Amino acid sequence: MTSTNGTIFAIKRFALHDGGGIRTTVFFKGCPLSCSWCHNPEGLNPAREVVFIKNNCIGCKRCLDVMKADQIAGFDGHPKFNFTSSVDFTLLIQNCPANAIVKIGEVITSSKLLETIKSDQVFYQEKGGVTFSGGEPLMQVDFLETVLRQCHSEGINTAIETSLYAPLKKIIPILDLLDTIYIDLKLFNSNEHLFHTGAPNETILENIAYILSSPHKDKVIIRTPLIPGITTSGQNIRAIANFIYECYPGVKYELLNYNYLAEAKYENMETDFTLDRSLEPLCESELKKLYETIEQEGIANLIKVH
């Protein structure tokens, strides 16, 4: 099979929360959405990037000795980098003793990626395998399909974590190659979805309806990330539950409680973290109320947070 190239920004090995069993999770770079709560802001831009991790910097000034042209705009205890510079940052990266200047994003061939996945195959046993996440894997669907076919030929269990915001014609060819399909359905109201993610949700809903009426419906787990004050209203959860139940009464549905640990990544990316920093995960009683709402809509296959 011909090898193709794709851009990834991380590979997490021995993952336990991205599907069944022990898994290798591959994070694709690039996403068509811009969710205000994104846990992987380093995966939003499809291009490779250079970032400054300020907390790693020891203020040694070695970067000033090897900088070129306009790469550094100033120094105030820490360098102020100009990452819009057209000059290559490799020399700066190589000379930073604290790994404070790093590249995010790697172009990799499907064959090389398969080698990495296969090296973990001994740990997968019956339930484990590989999960493709992001970013949004469907932004690189040709690369994804190639890797999926290679995994399929090796008998490796495959899963995807996706917003499903992509043309259906690009999704259909990979459905046979997936064992589990995790779909994020964040907000049912399209205007609210547009406001909080940068895109409307009609395409997402249409794609979900198609897959939940197809022979692949039992592979699907619909997930809603619980972002306090945004996705957690009873009205939103009820609307989502009603919609997916109408698509397929046997659908599996999972709520993902709020995780605030991504905030530090935004500082590294020099991007504003727009959510209220006082937000906390939902408590047990709040979760229970949402579960009751979902069950009232008829959904029996509810995966509960413990």
RODO-707422 format. One record per residue (C-alpha): residue in three letters; x, y, z. Coordinates in steps of 0.001 Angstrom, whole numbers, plus 500000, padded with zeros to 6 digits. Layout:
! RODO-707422
type Ala x X y Y z Z
...
***
This chain:
! RODO-707422
type Met x 500000 y 500000 z 500000
type Thr x 501330 y 503453 z 499085
type Ser x 502537 y 505516 z 502043
type Thr x 501158 y 509030 z 502506
type Asn x 502198 y 511925 z 504728
type Gly x 500305 y 513511 z 507585
type Thr x 500967 y 516004 z 510373
type Ile x 500614 y 514961 z 514001
type Phe x 501530 y 516757 z 517207
type Ala x 501741 y 513932 z 519728
type Ile x 501576 y 510194 z 520259
type Lys x 500423 y 509038 z 523690
type Arg x 501409 y 505480 z 524436
type Phe x 499782 y 503196 z 527023
type Ala x 496657 y 505378 z 527093
type Leu x 493797 y 504061 z 529243
type His x 491031 y 506610 z 528612
type Asp x 490799 y 506794 z 524822
type Gly x 488922 y 503565 z 524221
type Gly x 488986 y 499973 z 525424
type Gly x 492113 y 498403 z 526872
type Ile x 495624 y 499806 z 526504
type Arg x 495856 y 502107 z 523512
type Thr x 498203 y 504207 z 521441
type Thr x 496590 y 507595 z 520841
type Val x 497721 y 509578 z 517803
type Phe x 496910 y 513286 z 517810
type Phe x 496371 y 514813 z 514366
type Lys x 497221 y 518494 z 513919
type Gly x 494540 y 520857 z 512666
type Cys x 490898 y 521411 z 513596
type Pro x 488073 y 523234 z 511786
type Leu x 486471 y 524211 z 515106
type Ser x 487718 y 526675 z 517715
type Cys x 486007 y 525585 z 520925
type Ser x 486595 y 528016 z 523770
type Trp x 487340 y 525094 z 526103
type Cys x 489651 y 523158 z 523764
type His x 491930 y 520828 z 525732
type Asn x 494501 y 520613 z 522927
type Pro x 495039 y 524169 z 521631
type Glu x 498364 y 523022 z 520201
type Gly x 496337 y 520897 z 517790
type Leu x 494195 y 523677 z 516313
type Asn x 496609 y 525021 z 513699
type Pro x 497196 y 522491 z 510886
type Ala x 500706 y 523856 z 510322
type Arg x 503809 y 523027 z 512317
type Glu x 504561 y 525680 z 514936
type Val x 507317 y 526862 z 517250
type Val x 506251 y 527826 z 520783
type Phe x 507953 y 529226 z 523872
type Ile x 507293 y 527411 z 527151
type Lys x 507948 y 530242 z 529560
type Asn x 507917 y 528067 z 532677
type Asn x 510883 y 526095 z 531317
type Cys x 513008 y 529173 z 530605
type Ile x 515993 y 529690 z 532956
type Gly x 516885 y 533131 z 531608
type Cys x 520337 y 532053 z 530408
type Lys x 520259 y 534357 z 527354
type Arg x 521884 y 531744 z 525151
type Cys x 519137 y 532348 z 522610
type Leu x 520362 y 535934 z 522226
type Asp x 523752 y 534648 z 521117
type Val x 522372 y 532522 z 518271
type Met x 519313 y 534515 z 517222
type Lys x 519038 y 535805 z 513661
type Ala x 517320 y 538857 z 512220
type Asp x 513982 y 539536 z 513943
type Gln x 513514 y 536251 z 515832
type Ile x 513625 y 537908 z 519262
type Ala x 511870 y 541231 z 519852
type Gly x 513201 y 541845 z 523354
type Phe x 514328 y 540380 z 526658
type Asp x 512720 y 541035 z 530028
type Gly x 513938 y 538195 z 532201
type His x 512688 y 535956 z 529404
type Pro x 512972 y 536367 z 525623
type Lys x 510043 y 537762 z 523673
type Phe x 510014 y 535715 z 520492
type Asn x 508656 y 536850 z 517164
type Phe x 507251 y 533595 z 515788
type Thr x 506016 y 535386 z 512681
type Ser x 509655 y 535642 z 511599
type Ser x 510459 y 533848 z 508365
type Val x 513832 y 532736 z 509750
type Asp x 514092 y 529066 z 510745
type Phe x 514085 y 528516 z 514530
type Thr x 515981 y 525201 z 514499
type Leu x 519238 y 526745 z 515766
type Leu x 517442 y 528419 z 518662
type Ile x 515720 y 525172 z 519576
type Gln x 518982 y 523229 z 519489
type Asn x 520767 y 525760 z 521706
type Cys x 518122 y 526100 z 524405
type Pro x 519371 y 524012 z 527379
type Ala x 515977 y 524099 z 529121
type Asn x 513792 y 522960 z 526213
type Ala x 511863 y 526201 z 526449
type Ile x 511654 y 526595 z 522653
type Val x 509960 y 523641 z 521012
type Lys x 508400 y 522635 z 517719
type Ile x 504833 y 521401 z 517718
type Gly x 503915 y 519219 z 514794
type Glu x 505697 y 516492 z 512895
type Val x 505219 y 515383 z 509325
type Ile x 505176 y 511594 z 509346
type Thr x 504578 y 508914 z 506739
type Ser x 501774 y 506421 z 507232
type Ser x 504353 y 503621 z 507120
type Lys x 506418 y 505192 z 509909
type Leu x 503311 y 505789 z 512013
type Leu x 502260 y 502170 z 511523
type Glu x 505677 y 501050 z 512775
type Thr x 505124 y 503004 z 515996
type Ile x 501629 y 501603 z 516430
type Lys x 502792 y 498037 z 515779
type Ser x 505587 y 498404 z 518341
type Asp x 502860 y 498705 z 521000
type Gln x 500744 y 495879 z 519612
type Val x 501980 y 493378 z 522194
type Phe x 500264 y 495458 z 524917
type Tyr x 496867 y 495723 z 523229
type Gln x 495690 y 492166 z 523997
type Glu x 491951 y 491697 z 523277
type Lys x 490495 y 495184 z 523827
type Gly x 493369 y 497579 z 523163
type Gly x 494435 y 499232 z 519942
type Val x 494990 y 502633 z 518388
type Thr x 492861 y 505773 z 518747
type Phe x 493066 y 508682 z 516323
type Ser x 492353 y 512011 z 517982
type Gly x 493335 y 515634 z 517563
type Gly x 492776 y 518262 z 516560
type Glu x 490373 y 516694 z 514119
type Pro x 491531 y 513545 z 512287
type Leu x 488990 y 514090 z 509512
type Met x 490907 y 517185 z 508372
type Gln x 493545 y 514751 z 507073
type Val x 491125 y 512074 z 505957
type Asp x 493275 y 510680 z 503112
type Phe x 496186 y 510128 z 505495
type Leu x 493792 y 508750 z 508107
type Glu x 492248 y 506293 z 505657
type Thr x 495676 y 505012 z 504606
type Val x 496722 y 504388 z 508218
type Leu x 493365 y 502802 z 509051
type Arg x 493693 y 500387 z 506126
type Gln x 497194 y 499475 z 507245
type Cys x 495985 y 498885 z 510821
type His x 493034 y 496887 z 509532
type Ser x 495340 y 494608 z 507547
type Glu x 497392 y 494035 z 510723
type Gly x 494326 y 493183 z 512819
type Ile x 494745 y 496259 z 515044
type Asn x 491626 y 497576 z 516770
type Thr x 490887 y 501171 z 515705
type Ala x 488963 y 504079 z 517213
type Ile x 488467 y 507725 z 516336
type Glu x 487615 y 510784 z 518439
type Thr x 485919 y 513296 z 516164
type Ser x 483542 y 516241 z 516015
type Leu x 482269 y 514766 z 512728
type Tyr x 482472 y 518239 z 511208
type Ala x 483404 y 517130 z 507693
type Pro x 481677 y 516275 z 504405
type Leu x 479855 y 512942 z 504667
type Lys x 481443 y 511731 z 501426
type Lys x 484823 y 511849 z 503175
type Ile x 483548 y 509947 z 506210
type Ile x 481769 y 507050 z 504527
type Pro x 484935 y 505328 z 503158
type Ile x 486494 y 504983 z 506634
type Leu x 483482 y 503639 z 508539
type Asp x 484240 y 499999 z 507691
type Leu x 487787 y 500518 z 508994
type Leu x 486756 y 501707 z 512462
type Asp x 485839 y 499581 z 515473
type Thr x 484756 y 502480 z 517712
type Ile x 483550 y 505960 z 516766
type Tyr x 483559 y 508580 z 519530
type Ile x 481571 y 511625 z 518420
type Asp x 481551 y 514910 z 520323
type Leu x 478136 y 516548 z 520233
type Lys x 478621 y 519677 z 522280
type Leu x 475608 y 521899 z 521704
type Phe x 472309 y 521136 z 519995
type Asn x 471363 y 524719 z 519198
type Ser x 473247 y 525695 z 516047
type Asn x 473558 y 529385 z 516935
type Glu x 475077 y 528515 z 520298
type His x 477341 y 525986 z 518591
type Leu x 478494 y 528679 z 516166
type Phe x 479167 y 531139 z 518996
type His x 481202 y 528730 z 521126
type Thr x 482964 y 526649 z 518461
type Gly x 483169 y 528929 z 515434
type Ala x 480958 y 526734 z 513234
type Pro x 477265 y 525764 z 513006
type Asn x 476286 y 522161 z 513720
type Glu x 473934 y 521171 z 510888
type Thr x 476659 y 519122 z 509176
type Ile x 477473 y 517368 z 512441
type Leu x 473831 y 516486 z 513131
type Glu x 473302 y 515220 z 509586
type Asn x 476406 y 513032 z 509802
type Ile x 475361 y 511627 z 513179
type Ala x 471887 y 510834 z 511837
type Tyr x 473425 y 509019 z 508876
type Ile x 475812 y 506877 z 510932
type Leu x 473176 y 506061 z 513566
type Ser x 470909 y 504742 z 510807
type Ser x 473693 y 502697 z 509227
type Pro x 475147 y 499247 z 509989
type His x 477868 y 501093 z 511962
type Lys x 475482 y 502493 z 514592
type Asp x 476614 y 500146 z 517376
type Lys x 480214 y 501365 z 516994
type Val x 479168 y 504887 z 518008
type Ile x 479497 y 506541 z 521409
type Ile x 478111 y 510080 z 521512
type Arg x 479915 y 512309 z 524011
type Thr x 479055 y 515719 z 525430
type Pro x 481825 y 517618 z 527234
type Leu x 480325 y 519297 z 530270
type Ile x 481452 y 522915 z 530213
type Pro x 479710 y 524734 z 533094
type Gly x 477439 y 527489 z 531864
type Ile x 477819 y 526471 z 528223
type Thr x 476884 y 522842 z 527547
type Thr x 475495 y 521824 z 530944
type Ser x 471954 y 523198 z 530788
type Gly x 469174 y 520678 z 531122
type Gln x 467704 y 522069 z 527909
type Asn x 470871 y 521304 z 525925
type Ile x 471337 y 517822 z 527347
type Arg x 467666 y 516979 z 526839
type Ala x 467741 y 518167 z 523222
type Ile x 470855 y 516118 z 522471
type Ala x 469457 y 513034 z 524181
type Asn x 466152 y 513345 z 522329
type Phe x 467891 y 513786 z 518980
type Ile x 470225 y 510806 z 519259
type Tyr x 467460 y 508601 z 520688
type Glu x 465250 y 509445 z 517699
type Cys x 468173 y 508510 z 515437
type Tyr x 468782 y 505192 z 517203
type Pro x 467150 y 504143 z 520511
type Gly x 470092 y 501867 z 521324
type Val x 472654 y 504660 z 521039
type Lys x 475424 y 504864 z 523646
type Tyr x 475787 y 508268 z 525321
type Glu x 478474 y 509584 z 527655
type Leu x 478938 y 512838 z 529542
type Leu x 482528 y 514020 z 530010
type Asn x 482931 y 516078 z 533166
type Tyr x 484798 y 519376 z 532994
type Asn x 488600 y 519204 z 533072
type Tyr x 490419 y 522464 z 533879
type Leu x 493960 y 521192 z 533360
type Ala x 494346 y 522599 z 529832
type Glu x 494677 y 526221 z 530967
type Ala x 498503 y 526085 z 531181
type Lys x 498717 y 525075 z 527519
type Tyr x 497185 y 528379 z 526450
type Glu x 499977 y 530366 z 528081
type Asn x 502519 y 528268 z 526164
type Met x 500658 y 528948 z 522923
type Glu x 500412 y 532678 z 523752
type Thr x 496660 y 532331 z 523352
type Asp x 494010 y 533730 z 525675
type Phe x 492139 y 531220 z 527811
type Thr x 488665 y 532718 z 527629
type Leu x 486834 y 530535 z 530124
type Asp x 486288 y 531591 z 533721
type Arg x 489217 y 530169 z 535692
type Ser x 486952 y 529453 z 538656
type Leu x 484950 y 526822 z 536759
type Glu x 484879 y 523417 z 538430
type Pro x 483708 y 519929 z 537413
type Leu x 480066 y 519135 z 538098
type Cys x 479383 y 517567 z 541481
type Glu x 477657 y 514224 z 541927
type Ser x 474196 y 515720 z 542438
type Glu x 474510 y 517854 z 539297
type Leu x 475598 y 514850 z 537259
type Lys x 472736 y 512789 z 538681
type Lys x 470229 y 515398 z 537548
type Leu x 471606 y 515336 z 533999
type Tyr x 471585 y 511540 z 533953
type Glu x 467935 y 511584 z 534978
type Thr x 467197 y 514023 z 532148
type Ile x 468876 y 511702 z 529645
type Glu x 467076 y 508622 z 530935
type Gln x 463754 y 510456 z 530706
type Glu x 464398 y 510774 z 526969
type Gly x 464570 y 506981 z 526712
type Ile x 468321 y 506400 z 526506
type Ala x 469288 y 503200 z 528303
type Asn x 472900 y 502845 z 527163
type Leu x 474204 y 505688 z 529326
type Ile x 477892 y 505616 z 530220
type Lys x 478214 y 507307 z 533590
type Val x 481165 y 509216 z 535021
type His x 482473 y 507696 z 538241
***
